[in-house]
Structure formats: structure tokens, C-alpha cells
Amino acid sequence: MSKSDLGGDRLPSSFRDPNGYVFYNQTTKTTQRIILPSYYDQYASLMENGLYNHLADNGYLVRHELLHQTVNKMIIEPQQIPLITYSYEWSFELLKDAALLTLLIAKKALAYGMCLKDATSYNVQLYQGRPIFIDTLSFDFYQEGSPWAAYGQFCRHFLAPLLFMKYKTMMAAKLLVNYMDGFPMDFISSVLPLRTHFSPFIKMNVHLHAKKLKQSNTNQEMRSIPMLSKRKLQYMLDYMVFFVNSLSYKKNKTEWSHYYHHTNYSPAAFDTKTQVISQWVDRIGAKTLWDVGSNNGYFSRAISSHVTRVIATDIDATAIDEQYKMNKEKKISHVTPLIVDITNPSPAIGFDNKERPSFTERLLHQNIDCVLALALIHHLCLSNNCTFAMILSYFKQISPFLIIEFVPPEDSWAEVLLARKRESRSLFNFYHKANFELACQEYFIILSKQAIPGSTRTLYLLKAFE
């Protein structure tokens, strides 16, 4: 990080906007934004014409406080977002909601004589269970006849990945980690099925869009930008809202999306497991939890009334999507569901690998009180060849407490995984309860353990050595 003239740390992700930048104030321990004089007129209009109040009052745009103003700069402090997440960690419905929010803000800006000049997914975050726009400097004056400057960005960051997920795979969003500015339109045009050429919307906004971009890239002559009346621009945005709203995907059954329909617990055992976990969370006074392998979020929701915040991750995009939708339906606002593979979490990307921090780096700043790792260890060890030491040492660096469920080799799910090892099965002879407990004692104190009645599994409450 580079030091700003205020003694704060300018965020490595904040260098693309010529009108200002974001920095971390070491004194207040908050993220703040500097606005440069080149944006003063737009900022004044945003604050005075009613647009800011409308967006902030409805929870569409983060609120902020003006801390300092001179002829050289303004400093504002926005609402603080506890955990920054990225679109390559989002499920279909969350990305869809973020796209609709972006279009709604673009429409509202027009109604107040302004336009939304940026439509990147990085300007949207998940806050209190719903997407919120975080970039106060993304508004400009509307000029009659001007097309939507952020159209291409919206297509790359939102429309393209949504279509990729709908027609190909729900894991498509994970590929965005390789495309910081969204999917290139020629790439998306090439992977979508032939039948999408018969959709007027997709034909125009993907296939013809890609063709025009290719033509403009090979033609060195300057082309005039076509004019677009305000009425036509409003119609275009309405049409995009209608289409994005209509998007859905075929709900194919995945390995984990129906996991809780095929558990090794009786209903009574499942209830006991839930009660033990809730009691242990209360016992240690945990307020911020990371639920690893959360599946559809059953246990995250079960303990949500006991804690302040839960970060719920899983490798399965369909399960996370179901979790996001259930949280919305039940109005659970403090559970953050993300697509994260613990064996290959989101890496640091961008310029000098510093623009977008890795998932683990962001997690380390969350002050996690307890990690919840239920029905997970057999997958890490038997499917991914992780050792007990690797798993336990990783969790120890994240949190002082760990609630972990040991699934023994005689469990039917573990037996399936071991059977796949065939001639190399003997390499996993280390995988048994006694060895697990010995490994735990290298990193943690075993505060409690509870056999789950009616199953072969055991829950452990562990406290890290200081």
C-alpha cells in the first residue's frame, strides 16, 4: 500500500478512477474516500438534486459522512462493509440481484438528470443480506443523446456470466477470477449454444455486440458514436431489466445440493447435533463464525440467532444459490453465502496481485471467533489428500476456536471415498479417530467432544494453543 498525504494506506484496488481514491485511515480504523476537485460539480449535484437521498434511503447506495472539504480535496467516510466479496464468489441469484440493482440505479440516475458511468461488479457488495452499490463517484451529468457509457461493462460483468451460468455451468462465475474486467464478448458469443441466436435480446447484446467490437478493433478509422435519445435509453434499460429478471437456470441435482436429504443421521440425531453446536457457540461467546462447507446453510441459519455474523462457504454453486435464496426468504441478513473451495480459495489477483486480496487474506481481517467444519474432514483428507496437520494448522491461523465433526472410515460416506482409492487405499490408513485426536492436541486443547447418537460421528470443540 502507498501512503496517502493523510497518513492512511491507499488501497491497491483504488487507482483507476481519476476523480478520487479510497484509503484506509489508520487512526479511525475505517475506510474513507478522497474526492478530487475534478468531481466537485458532479458530487454537489448528486447530493443536492435528491438522487443520493433517494438511493441511500432505499438501501441502494451506501450512506456517507462528509468529514473534510477544501479547495484541494474532500474526504468522505462511507458505511463500512465488513467483508468485501467479489463476483467470482457469488451465486447466480446474487449476481442477478446485483445486475438488477445496477440497472435500477442507472434508471434512477437518468430520472435525476445524471447517468451511471460505471457498471462493474466490483461496485456492488453484499451488505445485510442484499446487494448495495458502494461507489459514490460513479455518477456523471447526463448529456442528451449520449449512449450509456457503462453498457459494455455491464454486459461483460453481469450479462455474460449470467448467460454462461444459465446455458453452460453454474460454476462459470469462478472463471471470472481470470477476467478482471468481465468476460470478453467474443468469448461468451463463442460458448453460448446456437439457439441463443434466436433470442432477439441475446442476439443484439451478445452476438452482434461481439461482432461490432471485433470490427472496431480491426478497423483503425475513428467511428462516430451513435446518438441515443433519453427516451430510447430508458427503454433500453427497461428491456434489460425485463430480460435479466426473466433469467433462471435448470436446477440440476448436484453432489451436494441435496446433501441433507441423504445424511447418516436420524431426525433426533440431527436435532442433537444442532443443539450441541448452538450450546458450544454460546459457551465460547462466539459472535463471528466461518461455516466451512456450509452446503445450503442449515447450520448457519440454525445458529444465526446466537451470533452477529456468519460467513458461509461451500464449493457447490447450486447449494450456495439455494442458501442465498433461503436467507432472502427468511429475511436472515447476517449470513454471507459464498462459493469458495477451501482447497483452492480465491487467489489475490490484479496488478502486482494486490488489487483484489485473496479470500484467506480477507478472512484473516474478519476476527473470526470460531470456525465450523461439519461433515468436511473426510472430503479434505480422502478426496483431496490433505493431512490432519494441514487442516488443523490452517484453521488455527483463522480462529482461536474450532467446532469440527470427525467422520470415521466406517461411515458410509467415508467408505465411498475410500473405495475410490482402490490400490492406494492403504495410504489412508492414518485416517482414524485416534490419529485425529493426536493431531488435534498438537494445535488445540480439546474442550469437549460429543458422540452424535445414532451415528458413528463425533463433534469436537477445540481451543487453539496461545
C-alpha positions in Angstrom: 0.0 0.0 0.0 1.1 3.5 -0.7 0.8 6.2 2.0 -1.7 9.0 1.3 -0.9 12.5 2.4 -3.3 11.9 5.3 -1.1 9.1 6.8 -3.5 6.4 5.7 -3.0 3.5 3.4 -4.3 4.0 -0.1 -6.0 0.7 -1.2 -4.2 -1.1 -4.0 -7.5 -1.6 -5.8 -8.1 2.2 -5.9 -6.1 3.6 -8.8 -8.3 3.5 -11.8 -10.6 6.5 -11.0 -9.1 9.9 -11.9 -11.6 11.6 -9.7 -10.6 10.1 -6.3 -9.5 7.1 -4.4 -10.1 5.0 -1.3 -7.7 4.7 1.6 -7.6 3.1 5.0 -7.4 5.6 7.9 -5.1 4.1 10.4 -6.3 6.4 13.2 -10.0 5.7 12.9 -9.5 2.2 11.5 -12.1 2.9 8.8 -12.1 3.0 5.0 -12.5 6.5 3.7 -12.6 8.1 0.2 -10.9 11.2 -1.2 -12.8 13.2 -3.8 -10.6 15.4 -6.1 -11.8 18.8 -7.4 -12.4 17.3 -10.9 -15.5 15.7 -9.4 -16.8 18.5 -7.2 -19.6 19.6 -9.5 -20.9 16.1 -10.0 -20.8 15.4 -6.3 -22.6 18.6 -5.5 -25.4 17.7 -8.0 -25.6 14.2 -6.6 -26.1 15.5 -3.1 -28.4 18.4 -3.9 -30.7 17.0 -6.6 -32.3 14.3 -4.5 -30.7 11.3 -6.2 -28.3 10.5 -3.3 -31.1 10.7 -0.7 -33.4 8.5 -2.8 -30.7 5.8 -3.3 -29.4 5.9 0.3 -32.9 5.9 1.8 -33.9 2.8 -0.1 -30.7 1.0 0.7 -29.4 1.0 -2.9 -26.3 3.1 -2.2 -24.0 3.3 0.8 -24.5 6.3 3.0 -21.5 8.5 3.8 -20.5 11.4 6.0 -18.5 14.4 4.7 -15.6 14.7 7.0 -13.4 17.4 5.4 -13.6 19.8 2.5 -11.0 22.2 1.0 -10.3 23.5 -2.5 -7.9 20.6 -3.0 -9.9 17.6 -1.8 -13.0 16.3 0.1 -12.9 13.3 2.4 -16.0 11.2 3.0 -16.4 8.1 5.2 -18.9 5.6 3.7 -20.8 2.9 5.6 -18.3 0.2 6.4 -18.7 -3.1 4.6 -17.5 -5.9 7.0 -16.4 -8.3 4.3 -15.5 -7.4 0.7 -16.5 -10.2 -1.7 -16.2 -10.5 -5.5 -18.5 -11.7 -8.3 -16.3 -14.9 -8.7 -17.5 -15.9 -5.3 -21.2 -15.2 -5.9 -24.0 -17.5 -6.9 -26.4 -17.0 -9.8 -29.2 -15.2 -7.8 -26.8 -12.9 -6.0 -25.2 -11.9 -9.3 -28.6 -11.4 -10.8 -29.7 -9.2 -7.9 -26.5 -7.2 -8.3 -27.2 -6.8 -12.0 -30.8 -5.6 -11.3 -29.6 -3.2 -8.7 -27.1 -1.7 -11.2 -29.8 -1.3 -13.8 -32.2 0.2 -11.2 -29.6 2.8 -10.2 -28.9 3.6 -13.9 -32.6 4.3 -14.4 -32.9 6.4 -11.2 -29.8 8.4 -12.2 -31.5 9.3 -15.5 -34.6 10.5 -13.7 -32.5 13.0 -11.8 -30.5 14.3 -14.8 -27.5 12.1 -14.2 -26.1 8.9 -15.6 -24.3 5.9 -14.1 -20.9 5.9 -15.8 -19.6 2.7 -14.2 -21.3 -0.7 -14.2 -18.5 -3.0 -12.8 -19.5 -5.8 -10.4 -16.8 -4.5 -8.1 -19.0 -1.5 -7.3 -21.6 -3.8 -5.7 -21.2 -5.6 -2.3 -23.4 -7.9 -0.2 -24.4 -6.0 2.9 -27.0 -7.1 5.4 -28.2 -9.8 3.1 -28.7 -7.7 0.0 -26.6 -6.1 -2.7 -25.6 -2.4 -2.2 -23.8 0.0 -4.5 -20.6 1.3 -3.0 -19.1 3.8 -5.5 -20.3 7.3 -4.8 -18.1 8.6 -7.7 -19.9 6.6 -10.4 -22.4 9.3 -11.3 -21.9 11.9 -14.0 -24.1 14.5 -15.7 -26.4 13.2 -18.4 -25.9 14.7 -21.8 -28.9 14.4 -24.2 -28.2 12.0 -27.0 -25.4 10.2 -25.2 -25.5 6.3 -25.1 -24.9 4.5 -21.9 -21.2 4.7 -21.3 -21.3 1.7 -19.0 -23.2 -0.6 -21.4 -20.2 -2.7 -22.4 -19.0 -3.0 -18.8 -22.5 -4.2 -17.7 -22.5 -6.8 -20.4 -19.1 -8.1 -19.5 -19.6 -8.1 -15.7 -23.2 -9.2 -15.4 -25.0 -10.3 -18.6 -22.2 -12.5 -19.9 -21.6 -14.5 -16.7 -25.4 -14.9 -16.1 -25.8 -16.3 -19.5 -22.8 -18.5 -19.1 -24.3 -19.9 -15.9 -27.7 -20.3 -17.4 -26.7 -22.2 -20.5 -23.5 -23.9 -19.5 -22.5 -24.3 -15.9 -23.2 -22.7 -12.5 -19.5 -22.7 -11.8 -19.0 -20.1 -14.6 -18.7 -17.3 -12.1 -15.5 -18.9 -10.8 -13.9 -18.3 -14.1 -14.2 -14.5 -13.6 -11.1 -14.7 -11.4 -9.2 -14.9 -14.8 -11.1 -12.0 -16.3 -11.0 -8.9 -14.0 -12.9 -6.8 -16.5 -15.6 -9.4 -17.0 -16.0 -12.0 -19.8 -14.9 -10.8 -23.3 -18.0 -10.6 -25.5 -16.4 -12.7 -28.3 -15.6 -15.4 -25.8 -19.2 -15.5 -24.5 -20.6 -15.4 -28.0 -18.5 -18.5 -28.9 -19.5 -20.6 -26.0 -23.3 -19.9 -25.9 -25.4 -22.5 -27.8 -26.7 -21.9 -31.3 -30.3 -21.4 -30.1 -29.3 -18.2 -28.3 -29.0 -16.6 -31.8 -32.8 -16.9 -32.0 -33.3 -14.7 -28.8 -33.5 -11.1 -30.0 -32.1 -9.8 -26.8 -29.1 -12.2 -26.7 -28.5 -11.8 -30.5 -28.3 -8.0 -30.1 -26.5 -7.7 -26.8 -24.1 -10.6 -27.1 -23.5 -11.9 -30.6 -23.9 -8.7 -32.6 -22.2 -6.8 -29.8 -19.2 -9.1 -30.1 -19.1 -8.8 -33.9 -19.1 -5.0 -33.7 -16.3 -5.0 -31.2 -14.3 -7.3 -33.4 -14.9 -5.0 -36.4 -13.9 -1.9 -34.5 -10.8 -3.5 -33.2 -9.6 -4.3 -36.7 -10.6 -1.0 -38.2 -8.3 1.8 -37.4 -10.7 4.5 -38.6 -12.4 6.6 -35.9 -16.2 5.8 -36.0 -18.7 8.3 -34.8 -20.6 7.3 -31.6 -24.3 6.8 -32.5 -26.7 9.1 -30.7 -29.4 7.7 -28.4 -32.3 9.8 -27.1 -33.1 9.7 -23.4 -36.4 8.0 -24.1 -34.7 5.2 -26.1 -32.1 4.9 -23.4 -34.8 4.5 -20.7 -36.5 1.9 -23.0 -33.2 0.0 -23.4 -32.7 -0.1 -19.6 -36.3 -1.3 -19.1 -35.8 -4.0 -21.7 -32.6 -5.1 -19.9 -34.3 -5.2 -16.5 -37.1 -7.3 -18.0 -34.7 -9.8 -19.6 -32.4 -10.1 -16.5 -35.5 -10.6 -14.3 -36.6 -13.5 -16.6 -33.3 -15.4 -16.3 -33.2 -18.7 -14.5 -31.3 -21.9 -14.7 -32.2 -25.6 -14.8 -31.9 -26.9 -11.3 -29.8 -30.0 -11.9 -29.1 -32.1 -8.8 -25.5 -31.8 -7.8 -23.5 -33.9 -5.4 -24.1 -31.5 -2.5 -27.3 -29.6 -3.4 -29.4 -32.3 -1.7 -26.8 -33.4 0.8 -29.1 -33.0 3.9 -31.7 -35.3 2.2 -29.2 -38.2 2.5 -27.4 -37.8 5.8 -26.3 -40.5 8.1 -28.5 -39.1 11.0 -31.9 -39.8 12.2 -34.0 -36.7 12.8 -33.3 -37.0 16.5 -29.6 -37.2 15.9 -29.7 -34.2 13.6 -31.5 -32.2 16.3 -29.0 -33.2 18.9 -26.1 -32.1 16.6 -27.8 -28.7 16.1 -28.3 -28.3 19.9 -24.8 -29.2 20.8 -23.3 -26.8 18.2 -25.6 -24.0 19.5 -24.6 -24.6 23.1 -20.9 -24.6 22.3 -21.2 -21.4 20.3 -22.9 -19.8 23.3 -20.3 -21.3 25.7 -17.4 -19.7 23.9 -19.2 -16.4 23.3 -18.6 -16.5 19.5 -20.1 -13.7 17.5 -18.4 -14.0 14.1 -18.3 -17.5 12.6 -17.0 -19.1 9.4 -19.1 -22.1 8.4 -16.8 -24.1 6.0 -18.6 -26.5 3.7 -21.9 -24.9 4.7 -23.9 -26.6 1.9 -27.4 -25.0 1.9 -26.7 -23.1 5.1 -28.8 -25.2 7.5 -26.4 -24.8 10.4 -25.5 -21.2 9.6 -29.2 -20.3 9.9 -29.7 -22.5 13.0 -27.0 -20.6 14.9 -27.7 -17.2 13.3 -29.8 -16.0 16.3 -26.8 -16.8 18.6 -24.2 -14.7 16.7 -23.6 -11.4 14.9 -22.3 -12.6 11.6 -21.7 -15.9 9.7 -19.6 -16.3 6.6 -20.9 -19.4 5.0 -18.9 -21.0 2.2 -19.2 -24.1 0.0 -17.7 -25.4 -3.2 -21.1 -26.2 -4.7 -22.6 -23.2 -6.6 -26.1 -24.7 -6.6 -26.1 -25.3 -2.8 -24.9 -21.7 -2.2 -27.5 -20.3 -4.5 -30.2 -22.2 -2.6 -28.7 -20.8 0.6 -28.8 -17.2 -0.7 -32.5 -17.6 -1.7 -33.5 -19.2 1.6 -31.8 -16.4 3.5 -33.7 -13.8 1.5 -37.0 -15.6 2.0 -36.4 -15.9 5.8 -35.0 -12.4 6.0 -31.7 -13.6 7.5 -29.4 -10.7 6.9 -26.2 -11.5 8.7 -25.2 -14.7 6.9 -23.0 -14.2 3.8 -23.1 -17.2 1.5 -20.1 -17.5 -0.9 -18.8 -20.1 -3.4 -15.3 -20.9 -2.1 -13.3 -24.1 -2.4 -11.2 -24.4 0.8 -8.6 -26.4 -1.1 -8.4 -23.7 -3.8 -9.8 -20.5 -2.4 -10.0 -17.3 -4.4 -6.4 -16.0 -5.0 -5.0 -12.5 -5.0 -5.4 -11.0 -8.4 -4.9 -7.8 -10.3 -1.9 -5.5 -10.7 1.0 -6.9 -8.7 -1.5 -9.4 -7.3 -2.8 -6.7 -4.9 -5.9 -5.2 -6.4 -8.2 -8.0 -5.1 -6.9 -9.8 -2.0 -7.2 -13.5 -1.6 -10.1 -15.0 0.3 -7.8 -16.1 3.1 -6.3 -12.7 3.4 -9.8 -11.1 3.7 -10.9 -13.7 6.1 -7.9 -13.1 8.4 -9.1 -9.5 8.8 -12.6 -10.6 10.0 -11.6 -11.6 13.6 -13.3 -14.9 13.3 -14.3 -16.2 16.7 -15.0 -19.8 15.7 -14.7 -22.0 12.6 -17.5 -24.5 12.0 -16.3 -27.5 10.0 -19.1 -30.0 9.9 -19.0 -33.2 7.8 -16.0 -31.9 6.0 -12.8 -33.6 7.1 -13.3 -36.8 5.2 -13.6 -34.8 2.0 -10.5 -32.9 2.7 -8.5 -35.9 3.7 -9.9 -38.7 1.4 -10.8 -36.7 -1.7 -8.1 -34.0 -1.6 -5.2 -35.9 0.2 -4.9 -33.2 3.0 -3.4 -34.3 6.2 -4.8 -33.7 9.6 -1.9 -31.3 10.4 -2.6 -29.3 7.2 -6.3 -28.8 8.1 -5.8 -28.1 11.8 -3.0 -25.6 11.3 -4.9 -23.7 8.6 -8.0 -23.4 10.9 -5.8 -22.4 13.8 -4.5 -19.3 11.9 -8.1 -18.3 11.1 -9.7 -18.6 14.6 -9.0 -19.4 18.2 -11.9 -21.9 18.3 -12.9 -24.7 16.1 -16.0 -26.9 16.1 -15.2 -29.9 13.9 -17.0 -33.1 13.1 -14.9 -36.3 12.6 -16.4 -38.7 10.1 -14.7 -42.1 10.8 -13.7 -44.5 8.0 -16.6 -46.9 8.7 -19.1 -44.1 8.0 -20.9 -44.9 4.7 -19.8 -41.6 3.1 -16.2 -42.1 4.1 -16.4 -45.7 2.8 -17.4 -44.5 -0.6 -14.5 -42.1 -0.8 -12.0 -44.8 0.4 -13.4 -47.3 -2.1 -12.4 -44.9 -4.9 -8.8 -45.1 -3.8 -8.6 -48.8 -4.9 -4.9 -49.9 -4.8 -3.8 -46.8 -2.9 -6.3 -47.2 -0.1 -3.5 -48.2 2.3 -2.1 -44.7 2.0 -5.0 -43.6 4.0 -4.6 -45.9 7.0 -3.7 -42.8 9.0 -7.4 -41.7 8.8 -8.9 -42.8 12.1 -10.2 -41.2 15.2 -7.2 -41.9 17.5 -4.8 -40.2 15.0 -7.2 -37.3 14.6 -7.3 -36.7 18.3 -3.5 -36.9 18.5 -3.2 -34.3 15.7 -5.7 -32.0 17.4 -3.5 -32.0 20.5 -0.6 -30.5 18.5 -2.6 -27.4 17.8 -5.6 -27.2 20.1 -7.0 -28.1 23.5 -9.9 -30.5 23.3 -12.5 -28.7 25.4 -15.4 -31.1 24.7 -16.3 -33.9 22.5 -19.8 -35.4 21.8 -20.7 -38.6 20.0 -23.7 -37.9 17.8 -26.3 -40.5 18.8 -27.4 -42.9 16.1 -24.3 -42.3 14.0 -20.6 -43.1 14.1 -19.6 -39.4 14.0 -18.2 -37.2 16.8 -18.2 -33.5 17.4 -15.2 -31.7 18.9 -14.9 -28.2 20.5 -11.3 -27.2 20.2 -9.4 -24.1 21.6 -6.1 -23.1 19.9 -2.9 -23.0 22.0 -1.8 -19.4 22.6 
